[in-house]
C-alpha cells in the first residue's frame, strides 16, 4: 500500500478512534496523528498474529485493523500522559 493510502486510512482510523474514545484531552490533531501511527502499528501487529498482510489497500479490513491500532495507541498515549477523557 502506498504512503498516501496509509495516510488516508490512518486519518480515517484516527477520526473513528477519536469518536469511539470520546475526544480526549489530546485533541483531534493528536488523535489523527495517532491514527496514522495506529494504521502502521495495527497492520504490523495483525501481520505478526495472522501471518499475512491484512492492510492491503483502501478497504474495510484495512480500516478496521487501523482503527484497532489507533484505539490502542490513543489509550496508551492517554495512559502515559495522564490525560483523562472530557465529559
C-alpha positions, 0 to 999 in steps of 0.5 A, spaced: 500 500 500 502 506 498 504 512 503 498 516 501 493 510 502 496 509 509 495 516 510 488 516 508 486 510 512 490 512 518 486 519 518 480 515 517 482 510 523 484 516 527 477 520 526 473 513 528 478 512 534 477 519 536 469 518 536 469 511 539 474 514 545 470 520 546 475 526 544 480 526 549 484 531 552 489 530 546 485 533 541 483 531 534 490 533 531 493 528 536 488 523 535 489 523 527 496 523 528 495 517 532 491 514 527 496 514 522 501 511 527 495 506 529 494 504 521 502 502 521 502 499 528 495 495 527 497 492 520 504 490 523 501 487 529 495 483 525 501 481 520 505 478 526 498 474 529 495 472 522 501 471 518 499 475 512 498 482 510 491 484 512 492 492 510 492 491 503 489 497 500 483 502 501 478 497 504 474 495 510 479 490 513 484 495 512 480 500 516 478 496 521 485 493 523 487 501 523 482 503 527 484 497 532 491 500 532 489 507 533 484 505 539 490 502 542 495 507 541 490 513 543 489 509 550 496 508 551 498 515 549 492 517 554 495 512 559 502 515 559 500 522 559 495 522 564 490 525 560 483 523 562 477 523 557 472 530 557 465 529 559 
